[in-house]
Amino acid sequence: MDKISVIVPCYNEEEMIPIFYKEISKVIKKMKEVEFELLFVNDGSTDDSFKEMKQLSLDDKKVKYLSFSRNFGKEAAMLAGLEYASGDYIAIMDVDLQDPPKMLETMYKELKSDSNLDCVALKTNSHDDYGFIRKFFTNLFYKIISKMSKTEMVPGARDFRLMSRQMVNAIVSMGEYNRYSKGLFSFVGFNTKWLTYKIPERKAGKTTWNFFKLFVYAIDGILAFTTTPLIISALIGIIFCFISVVAIIFIVVRTLIFGDRVAGWPSIVCIMFFLSGIQLFCTGISGAYLSKTYTEVKKRPIYIIKEKSNDLSNSSF
């Protein structure tokens, strides 16, 4: 009998955890040919999310939990889940039910029907719940990163996927601190089948992902999978050096021929501000890569576990 581990990262989701458990229990009862493990990861929640997890684990032996010492972020929660999951197949799901549990049955059947498949993942072409600005920047991000990166980034890709143990082991083996899982899933290769679906509305609670967090997450993705911005900043420097040389030659020739003084200090000030902005922009790009290197070389733990289920052990060791 195959075993499916379902990893559920949670941050301040006390309202959603019981609702999610109720919905996924229907799927578990239906998929009688499969053994299940529900692994909730408490990412330093400040509400009663952890109490909900512990109570579920007391009522149901299939439910297990990990609890961080503080909030380390969803990427750390997913990694912890992958490292502690014991299933033959591992799924990652959001607790807000925007990743429908009923899709697990379809995903599992797809994997079992094709021995060459290692992963079945979900993507969406619909962003009806996004505002105009968020939708615009989401589309822009995928266009930019697809042009810059050699690693394929599928537009509308979700974290919701069902993976083989071999693929999960490959992902866990990459111990980088600055993680962008959507890129890592693609980077390791393995055969993936994509299913398209429409994201349902959140059943309860509020998302903690605001525009700023998503913007920072997108920048992390670009920095993690391409060095093209460094090349662009170098090219900008070369272009402006060329422009400055041409401008100097023009001014010298004009002065020698016409004897005119170069007037227009307002335009000079504007040019100075413009060039200073370009310099700061390019310096910022270099600084962003340097900061990522700094956090990597310190080798700090990606997460710290404060409490976990007694029967839970790290399967990556």
SVG drawing of the C-alpha trace seen along z (x, -y; Angstrom):
<svg xmlns="http://www.w3.org/2000/svg" viewBox="-16 -82 55 84">
<polyline fill="none" stroke="black" stroke-width="0.4" points="0.0,0.0 1.4,-3.4 1.7,-6.1 0.9,-9.8 2.3,-12.5 0.4,-15.8 2.4,-18.8 0.3,-21.7 2.3,-24.9 0.3,-27.1 0.7,-30.6 -2.2,-32.0 -4.7,-29.6 -6.7,-28.5 -10.0,-29.0 -9.0,-27.0 -7.3,-24.0 -10.5,-22.2 -12.2,-23.1 -9.3,-21.8 -9.1,-18.6 -12.8,-18.0 -12.5,-18.3 -9.3,-16.2 -10.8,-13.5 -13.5,-13.0 -10.7,-12.4 -8.9,-10.0 -12.0,-7.9 -12.6,-7.8 -9.0,-6.7 -9.0,-3.5 -6.1,-2.0 -3.7,-4.6 -2.3,-5.2 -2.2,-8.9 0.0,-11.1 -1.1,-14.6 1.9,-16.8 0.9,-20.2 3.8,-22.7 3.2,-25.5 5.3,-28.4 5.5,-30.4 1.8,-31.2 0.6,-33.7 -3.0,-32.4 -4.2,-29.0 -3.1,-27.2 -0.7,-24.9 -3.4,-23.9 -5.7,-22.9 -2.9,-20.8 -2.1,-19.0 -5.7,-18.3 -6.2,-16.8 -3.1,-14.6 -4.6,-13.3 -7.8,-12.4 -6.3,-11.0 -3.0,-9.0 -2.6,-10.1 -2.1,-13.7 1.4,-14.8 2.9,-18.2 6.0,-20.3 6.2,-23.6 8.9,-26.3 10.4,-28.4 9.3,-31.5 8.1,-32.5 10.6,-31.4 8.4,-31.7 6.6,-29.4 9.7,-28.2 11.2,-27.0 7.9,-25.3 7.8,-23.5 11.4,-22.3 10.8,-21.0 7.7,-19.1 9.7,-17.6 12.5,-16.5 10.1,-14.9 7.5,-13.4 7.7,-9.6 5.4,-8.9 6.2,-7.2 4.5,-10.3 4.5,-13.8 2.0,-16.6 2.2,-20.2 -1.1,-22.0 -2.2,-25.4 -4.6,-25.1 -7.0,-27.7 -8.6,-25.2 -7.5,-27.1 -5.7,-23.9 -8.7,-21.6 -8.1,-18.3 -10.3,-16.4 -7.6,-17.0 -5.3,-14.6 -7.2,-11.6 -6.8,-12.8 -3.1,-13.6 -2.4,-10.2 -4.2,-8.4 -2.1,-10.4 1.1,-9.4 0.2,-5.7 -1.0,-5.5 2.3,-6.7 5.5,-5.2 7.6,-7.9 5.9,-10.6 7.6,-11.9 5.3,-14.8 1.8,-16.1 1.5,-19.8 -1.3,-22.4 -1.3,-25.7 -4.0,-28.3 -4.8,-30.7 -7.3,-32.5 -6.5,-35.3 -10.0,-36.7 -9.3,-37.5 -6.3,-39.6 -6.5,-43.3 -5.3,-45.0 -1.9,-46.0 -1.2,-42.6 -2.3,-40.8 -0.1,-43.1 3.0,-42.5 2.4,-38.8 2.3,-38.5 5.3,-40.8 7.3,-38.7 6.8,-35.5 7.8,-37.3 10.9,-38.7 12.1,-35.5 11.3,-33.3 13.6,-35.6 16.4,-35.7 16.5,-32.3 17.5,-29.0 15.3,-27.2 11.7,-26.9 9.2,-28.9 5.6,-27.9 3.2,-30.9 0.4,-30.4 2.3,-27.5 1.1,-26.7 3.0,-25.0 0.2,-22.3 1.8,-19.2 2.2,-15.5 5.8,-14.2 7.6,-11.0 10.1,-10.2 13.0,-10.4 12.1,-13.9 11.6,-15.0 15.0,-13.6 16.6,-15.6 14.9,-18.8 15.9,-18.3 19.5,-17.6 19.8,-21.3 20.5,-22.9 20.6,-26.5 19.4,-29.0 17.7,-31.4 15.0,-29.1 12.6,-29.7 10.7,-26.4 8.9,-27.0 12.3,-27.3 13.8,-24.4 10.9,-22.1 11.8,-22.9 15.6,-22.9 15.8,-19.3 14.1,-18.2 12.1,-15.0 9.0,-14.5 6.1,-16.8 2.5,-16.8 0.6,-20.1 -3.1,-20.2 -5.0,-23.5 -7.7,-24.5 -9.5,-27.6 -8.6,-28.7 -11.6,-28.6 -12.2,-31.3 -10.7,-31.1 -13.2,-29.6 -12.2,-31.5 -9.5,-33.8 -7.3,-36.2 -4.2,-35.7 -0.9,-37.0 0.5,-37.5 0.2,-41.2 1.6,-42.9 4.9,-43.9 5.6,-40.3 4.8,-38.9 7.1,-41.6 10.0,-40.6 9.3,-36.9 9.5,-37.6 12.8,-39.4 14.1,-36.4 13.1,-34.2 14.9,-36.3 18.1,-36.5 18.0,-32.8 17.9,-31.6 19.6,-34.1 22.6,-36.5 21.3,-38.4 20.6,-41.6 24.3,-41.8 25.1,-41.6 22.4,-44.3 23.9,-46.6 27.3,-46.2 25.9,-46.9 24.2,-50.0 27.5,-51.2 29.2,-50.6 26.4,-52.4 26.6,-55.5 30.4,-55.6 30.0,-55.6 27.4,-58.4 29.6,-60.5 32.6,-60.1 30.5,-61.2 29.1,-64.1 32.6,-65.3 33.7,-65.2 30.6,-67.1 31.2,-69.9 34.9,-70.2 34.3,-70.4 31.4,-72.9 33.6,-75.1 36.5,-75.1 34.4,-75.9 31.8,-78.3 33.4,-79.5 30.1,-79.0 30.1,-78.5 28.1,-75.4 25.0,-76.8 22.0,-75.3 22.8,-74.3 19.2,-73.0 19.8,-70.3 23.1,-69.5 21.5,-69.0 18.8,-66.7 21.5,-64.6 23.4,-64.3 20.4,-63.1 19.6,-60.7 23.1,-59.2 23.2,-59.0 19.9,-57.1 21.4,-54.7 24.5,-54.2 22.4,-53.5 20.2,-51.1 23.2,-49.1 24.8,-49.2 21.6,-47.9 21.6,-44.9 25.1,-44.0 24.2,-44.6 21.2,-42.2 23.4,-39.4 26.1,-40.1 23.4,-40.0 22.3,-36.6 25.9,-35.4 26.3,-36.7 23.3,-34.8 24.4,-31.6 28.0,-31.6 26.8,-32.1 25.2,-28.6 22.4,-29.5 19.6,-26.9 16.8,-27.4 14.3,-26.6 14.4,-25.7 11.9,-23.2 10.5,-23.9 8.1,-20.9 7.1,-18.0 5.1,-14.7 6.9,-12.0 6.8,-9.5 8.1,-12.0 11.7,-11.7 13.7,-13.4 13.5,-11.1 16.4,-13.0 19.0,-11.7"/>
</svg>
